[in-house]
Amino acid sequence: TRDSKGLACGGGGGEGSLHAAISTLGTVCVSCAFAGGYVLSAEVLPTDVRATGLALCSQVARIGGFLSPLLLLAGDRSPPVPYAVWGALSLLAGIATWLLPELCGEGSLESVDDLRQLVARQSRRHRPGAAAVRIA
């Protein structure tokens, strides 16, 4: 008999095949996003702290990679939960990307002093007459 759990199990279609196809597409998209995010994080970080910043970004990504499969356990009780969480986090990341200095008409940051000047300009722009924010 034919098993309807998906193409890998010899099934000819059904819900299992759709789930496998969507999961595979998601894996491809995550791989592309990771590659693009790695390059983007190297470009966005000031030169003075680029190595430390990339290490921090890599560690946060590894923590996310560790916790992501655990989120599947929530799918046992409510199947849409993992996909909703992953989708919401992806949307938040996309929105945060639009707030990067390069997309707001600012130049690329080359040093921590450039970052301090950017924060001071933005705080004056959003709160006229306010004191500049100090970055340690």
Helices and strands as residue ranges (DSSP letters): G 7-9, H 15-44, G 47-49, H 50-71, G 72-76, H 80-97, G 101-104, H 112-126
